[in-house]
Amino acid sequence: MNDPGFPSQHTTTTTTTTVQTNIRFDPTYIKTIPGMLKIAEVVLNLLGFICIEASGVYSHASRGSWFNFVSMTAFWFTGILLALYLFHVIEVSYKIPWLKIEFVFCALWTLFYLIAASLAVSFNHEAYSAAGFFGFCGMVAYGFDAFLKFKSVKEGQLAQGERVVNKETTTVTTAY
């Protein structure tokens, strides 16, 4: 008689992580969706910053300073991440939860850009309106990037490199 508390089959999951531990330049990252998003984000950050700075005397208003903080922090963070991905430094240090870090940053910067762009557009100046446009575009880009990072984290993917998950189901029959 079979033991009702013991399952007749069980699943074994094996996860294999394959990474290369050498730093190398890989321009093909730019052709991926995350690579194109990072380039678009860097460009939008820079364009928004230039618009606020081009406003002249108004560039030091509190809303201009906030927009510049948001755009330049995002510019440097995203630019550095782009360089790390291009040279596979992310793959070398795969034990750091890069996708979670990027998800939190992108989600936070989506909110920050919503606030900064709204404040910029509400200021009655052409340069601020242009910066607000680039800010809203940046908000959409960071929001989409956050969505992609969230999906990747949920699926257990690596930021760079390969993770192969093999599931094997074994059926056990008792000899009674």
C-alpha positions in Angstrom: 0.0 0.0 0.0 1.3 3.5 -0.8 2.0 6.0 1.9 -0.5 8.8 1.4 2.0 11.3 2.9 4.8 10.5 0.4 4.4 11.8 -3.1 4.6 9.4 -6.1 6.7 11.9 -8.0 9.1 14.7 -7.2 10.7 17.5 -9.2 14.4 18.3 -9.2 15.5 21.7 -10.4 19.1 22.4 -11.5 20.2 25.9 -12.1 23.4 26.5 -14.1 24.9 30.0 -14.3 27.4 30.6 -17.0 29.5 33.8 -17.0 32.7 34.9 -18.6 35.0 36.6 -16.0 36.9 38.7 -18.4 36.3 42.4 -19.2 35.7 43.0 -22.9 34.1 45.5 -25.2 30.8 44.3 -26.7 29.1 46.8 -29.0 26.2 44.4 -29.7 24.7 45.5 -26.4 23.7 48.8 -28.0 21.4 46.8 -30.4 19.4 45.2 -27.6 16.3 46.8 -26.2 17.9 47.6 -22.8 20.9 49.1 -24.6 18.7 51.3 -26.8 16.7 52.4 -23.8 19.8 53.4 -21.9 21.1 55.5 -24.9 17.7 57.1 -25.2 17.6 57.9 -21.5 21.1 59.4 -21.5 20.1 61.6 -24.5 16.8 62.7 -22.9 18.5 63.5 -19.6 21.1 65.6 -21.4 18.5 67.5 -23.6 16.4 68.3 -20.6 19.4 69.6 -18.6 20.5 71.8 -21.6 17.0 73.2 -21.9 16.9 74.3 -18.3 20.4 75.7 -18.5 19.5 77.6 -21.7 16.7 79.4 -19.9 19.3 81.8 -18.6 18.6 83.5 -15.3 15.7 81.1 -14.6 18.0 78.1 -14.4 18.6 78.6 -10.7 14.9 78.6 -9.8 14.0 75.8 -7.4 12.1 73.9 -10.0 15.0 74.3 -12.4 17.5 73.1 -9.8 15.2 70.1 -9.0 15.0 69.2 -12.7 18.7 69.5 -13.1 19.3 67.3 -10.1 16.9 64.6 -11.5 18.4 64.8 -15.1 22.0 64.9 -14.1 21.8 62.1 -11.5 20.0 60.0 -14.1 22.5 61.0 -16.8 25.5 59.8 -14.8 23.9 56.7 -13.3 22.6 55.5 -16.6 25.8 56.5 -18.5 27.9 54.5 -16.0 25.6 51.5 -16.2 25.8 51.7 -20.0 29.6 51.6 -19.9 29.5 48.7 -17.4 27.2 46.7 -19.7 29.3 47.6 -22.8 32.5 46.3 -21.1 30.7 43.3 -19.4 31.7 44.5 -15.9 28.1 43.6 -14.9 28.7 40.0 -16.0 32.0 39.8 -14.1 30.2 40.9 -10.9 27.1 38.8 -11.4 26.5 38.2 -7.7 25.5 41.8 -7.2 21.7 42.0 -7.8 22.0 44.5 -10.7 18.5 44.0 -12.0 17.0 44.8 -8.6 19.2 47.9 -8.3 18.2 49.0 -11.8 14.5 48.3 -11.1 14.5 50.4 -8.0 16.4 53.2 -9.7 14.2 53.2 -12.8 11.0 53.1 -10.7 12.2 55.9 -8.5 13.3 58.1 -11.4 10.0 57.5 -13.2 8.4 59.2 -10.2 11.1 61.9 -10.0 10.7 62.7 -13.7 6.9 63.0 -13.3 7.4 65.6 -10.6 10.3 67.4 -12.3 8.6 67.6 -15.7 5.3 68.7 -14.2 7.0 71.5 -12.3 8.9 72.5 -15.4 5.9 72.6 -17.7 3.9 74.7 -15.1 6.6 77.4 -15.2 5.7 79.8 -18.0 8.9 79.8 -20.0 9.7 78.2 -23.4 12.9 76.5 -22.2 11.1 75.0 -19.2 8.3 73.7 -21.4 10.9 72.0 -23.7 12.6 70.5 -20.7 9.3 69.3 -19.4 8.7 67.5 -22.8 12.1 65.8 -22.5 11.3 65.0 -18.9 8.0 63.3 -19.7 9.8 61.4 -22.5 12.4 60.4 -19.9 9.6 59.4 -17.5 8.1 57.0 -20.1 11.6 55.6 -20.9 12.5 54.9 -17.3 9.0 53.5 -16.6 9.3 51.1 -19.5 12.8 50.2 -18.3 11.5 49.6 -14.8 8.8 47.3 -16.3 11.4 45.3 -18.2 13.6 45.0 -15.1 10.6 43.9 -13.0 9.8 41.1 -15.5 13.5 40.0 -15.6 13.7 39.9 -11.8 10.5 37.9 -11.6 11.8 35.4 -14.2 15.0 35.0 -12.2 17.2 36.3 -15.1 20.8 37.6 -14.8 21.6 41.1 -15.9 24.3 39.7 -18.2 25.4 36.2 -18.8 23.3 33.0 -19.0 21.3 31.2 -16.4 19.9 27.8 -17.5 17.2 26.2 -15.4 16.6 22.5 -15.9 13.5 20.8 -14.4 13.4 17.1 -14.2 10.4 15.2 -13.0 11.0 11.8 -11.6 8.2 9.3 -10.9 8.8 6.9 -8.1 6.8 3.7 -7.8 6.8 1.6 -4.7 7.4 -2.2 -5.0 4.6 -3.6 -2.9 
